[in-house]
Amino acid sequence: MTAIVLNLFECKQRSERSAGATPIAGCAPEQTIEQIAETLRIGESAATGATGAYPPDPVFDRFLPEDLRVVSGEYWTPLEVVGRAAGWFEELQIGTVVDIGSGAGKFCVAAALAGHCRFVGVEHRPRLVATARALAQLFKVDDRVHFVEGALGQVPVPPAEACYLYNPFEENLFPVDERMDRSVDLGAARHTRDIAIVEQLLQRARAVATSRGRRS
Ligand SMILES: C[S@@+](CC[C@H](N)C(=O)[O-])C[C@H]1O[C@@H](n2cnc3c(N)ncnc32)[C@H](O)[C@@H]1O
């Protein structure tokens, strides 16, 4: 990895979560996949310029299974953030981005639609990997978007010029009954270990970007 862009946007505060939950099926405006892709491409050019125009998140989230749709506001990157990150990737001429903790694939797929990069997601929940692969196929970006099943530290971080994280480790600190599900072992020890791995990655970073801005 020659450069890392860390784009670490904090998830919503716990008190905001239920209020920010994505509307259920039927409430989202029904745009076609082609229309959504076109709007995201427009958003990508806007991300580097003056204005920003992205589809509302429910328009995209409609293509996720319902139980993953309703947690979108809590776990998946908002499209406006996708657009900002995609703009930075274009500006820095990044070829490949690795998304550590890629979830249902929303970031990788939407950012691929918005720009020209290749994306590799690393995700430890097998069901989310399967959903993400299906999403990439649905939006016809599966030639540029791939997902590796496994946990950080257990599978190698795929080679990439940039690394994206959307607060993947906080769930380790949630009470068990407030986690997304119980399919993976989480906890404070794992939180400490995963943060240490990312800190090592950051030591090799050429540029770091956070929700507060970018430093090269
Ligand atoms: C907050 S979600 C972000 C998903 C995606 N990056 C996005 O923005 O749409 C974090 C994801 O990281 C995954 N995750 C957390 N710790 C992980 C680890 N150590 N290895 C692999 N995946 C992990 C979780 O299962 C979850 O799907």
The ligand as an SDF file (V2000), in Angstrom:
LIG
                    3D

 27 29  0  0  0  0  0  0  0  0999 V2000
  -20.3050    0.7950   10.4590 C   0  0  0  0  0  0  0  0  0  0  0  0
  -20.3270   -0.5570    9.2940 S   0  0  0  0  0  0  0  0  0  0  0  0
  -19.7070    0.2720    7.8160 C   0  0  0  0  0  0  0  0  0  0  0  0
  -19.9870   -0.5000    6.5290 C   0  0  0  0  0  0  0  0  0  0  0  0
  -19.4670    0.1200    5.2340 C   0  0  0  0  0  0  0  0  0  0  0  0
  -18.0880    0.5380    5.3520 N   0  0  0  0  0  0  0  0  0  0  0  0
  -20.3180    1.3040    4.8150 C   0  0  0  0  0  0  0  0  0  0  0  0
  -19.9520    2.4230    5.1800 O   0  0  0  0  0  0  0  0  0  0  0  0
  -21.3520    1.1340    4.1590 O   0  0  0  0  0  0  0  0  0  0  0  0
  -18.8830   -1.4700    9.8770 C   0  0  0  0  0  0  0  0  0  0  0  0
  -18.7870   -2.8800    9.3130 C   0  0  0  0  0  0  0  0  0  0  0  0
  -17.4960   -3.3610    9.7130 O   0  0  0  0  0  0  0  0  0  0  0  0
  -17.5910   -4.7390    9.9860 C   0  0  0  0  0  0  0  0  0  0  0  0
  -16.4640   -5.0450   10.8600 N   0  0  0  0  0  0  0  0  0  0  0  0
  -16.2540   -4.5970   12.1110 C   0  0  0  0  0  0  0  0  0  0  0  0
  -15.0780   -5.0390   12.5940 N   0  0  0  0  0  0  0  0  0  0  0  0
  -14.5120   -5.7930   11.6220 C   0  0  0  0  0  0  0  0  0  0  0  0
  -13.2980   -6.5180   11.5220 C   0  0  0  0  0  0  0  0  0  0  0  0
  -12.4160   -6.5400   12.5300 N   0  0  0  0  0  0  0  0  0  0  0  0
  -13.0340   -7.2070   10.3910 N   0  0  0  0  0  0  0  0  0  0  0  0
  -13.9260   -7.1720    9.3500 C   0  0  0  0  0  0  0  0  0  0  0  0
  -15.0950   -6.5090    9.3830 N   0  0  0  0  0  0  0  0  0  0  0  0
  -15.3890   -5.8130   10.5120 C   0  0  0  0  0  0  0  0  0  0  0  0
  -18.9740   -4.8930   10.6140 C   0  0  0  0  0  0  0  0  0  0  0  0
  -19.4780   -6.2160   10.4900 O   0  0  0  0  0  0  0  0  0  0  0  0
  -19.7950   -3.8930    9.8240 C   0  0  0  0  0  0  0  0  0  0  0  0
  -20.4060   -4.5190    8.7370 O   0  0  0  0  0  0  0  0  0  0  0  0
  1  2  1  0
  2  3  1  0
  2 10  1  0
  3  4  1  0
  4  5  1  0
  5  6  1  0
  5  7  1  0
  7  8  2  0
  7  9  1  0
 10 11  1  0
 11 12  1  0
 11 26  1  0
 12 13  1  0
 13 14  1  0
 13 24  1  0
 14 15  1  0
 14 23  1  0
 15 16  2  0
 16 17  1  0
 17 18  1  0
 17 23  2  0
 18 19  1  0
 18 20  2  0
 20 21  1  0
 21 22  2  0
 22 23  1  0
 24 25  1  0
 24 26  1  0
 26 27  1  0
M  CHG  2   2   1   9  -1
M  END
$$$$
